[in-house]
Amino acid sequence: MSRRFTFVTLALTAVVAFLVGAIVAGGISRSAVSAGSRPAATDQSARADRGGARLASRAASASGITSLVNFADVVDRLNPAVVNIDTTTRSGERRRRSRSSADPFDGPFDFGAPRDAPRRGAGSGFIIDADGSILTNNHVVDRAERIIVKLSDGRTMRARLVGSDPDTDIALIKVEGQSNLPVAPLGDSSTLRMGEWVCAIGNPLGYEHTVTVGVVSYLGRKLFDMSLDNYIQTDAAINFGNSGGPLINARGEVIGINAAISSRASSIGFAVPINGASAVLPQLRARGRVSRGYMGVGLRDVDVDLERSLKLTVDHGALVQDITAGSPADRAGLRPYDVITSLDDRTIANDDQLIREISSRAPGSSARLHLVRDGRDQSLTVKLAERPARERPDKADAPAG
């Protein structure tokens, strides 16, 4: 993980102060009107009554807001499906930080154990089927020799790694011999809106089943891999040990997996959208890993400045910046400054869309590209390869498809 992502805390004191202030102010106004009412002061009483009514309305609105963000019933339903995860990494190895070097979620008391000593880590997860399948972050269980899961009823059991995907920081683990475990229902993260209320449940600093509440601050945030990242940003408190736990909407559905926090400011946490996890689950179950299509190009958005400077004839698409020698794009005849405008007759708005479309396809499949080259429309077919494993690119790098 970048140095920007480390321990932060969150306090929702501003919202609480506002709501309490509104209610208290309403109470004072009503008391003042009652104490100061006199038959001779009809106009003052009327004004006070109107003022009290306005403040009472504000208090009622505050009460309405409070009822909207009451997650008590949601937590009652989902808390039993949230688990604590403790790991032991193989002796002689340090956990590879596939997506988050200097990751804060490996445990609150990591003082850098010697290479020949077992290394312990902690995180969270949630059960997605009654037979004991559990979703968490890849970095929680990466290279773990031993994975112990603690259920909400206090039972502990050994879990095995079914599969993992470092690119999206998703892992699937399983406890055996179970058939009736509580399940956390998965929602649809594509329906999220900025400002929507969410809550996080996890194991921060060893405090089991801690619940925090906030809102969706931003959607589609990029942190590490500019080509695949699509994080949900939230101000719900996320701390050491929360990693892998669920981010839940007001309907009681998991819409994200808590994964990272920022050190640059408080109240900034990030979660992997649940739709991304759902998309890779079939491959994790069947193969233990995820294969993605790959062209071997560096891409850039077509924006107004680029359109003007290169005198482009289109205002959308993905511009090819560079091509990896010997890659599928190279073999297909793509060139720098080609603008890809559609893929198999699906319009491409920007580079992100093209990368996600290509990544979602199987290696070995073919993709028909429509592009503009030197002001002329052209088409060509690319046979996709498998996207190579790699470390997170620097944010200055162009997205690689």
Buried (B, 14 or more C-beta within 10 A) or exposed (E): BBEBBBBBEBEBEEBEEEBEEBBEEBBEBBEEBEEEEEEEEEEEBEEBBEBBBEBBEBBEEBEEBEEEBEBEEBBEBBBBBBBBBBBBBEEEEEBBBBBBBEBBBBBBEBEEEEEEEBBBBBBBBBBBEEBBBBBBBBBBBBBBEEBBBBBBEEEEBEBEBBBBBBBBBBBBBBBEEBEEBBBBEBBEBEEBEEEBBBBBBBBBBBEBBBBBBBBBBEBEBBBBBBBBBBBBBBBBBBBBBBBBBBBBBBEBBBBBBBBBBBBEEBBBBBBBBBBBBBBBBEBBEEEEEBBBBBBBBBBBBBEEEBBEEEEBEBEBBBBBBBBBEEBBBBEBEBEEEBBBBBBEEEEBEBBBBBBBBBBEBEBEEEBEBBBBBEEEEEEBEBBBBEBEEEEBBEEEEBBBB
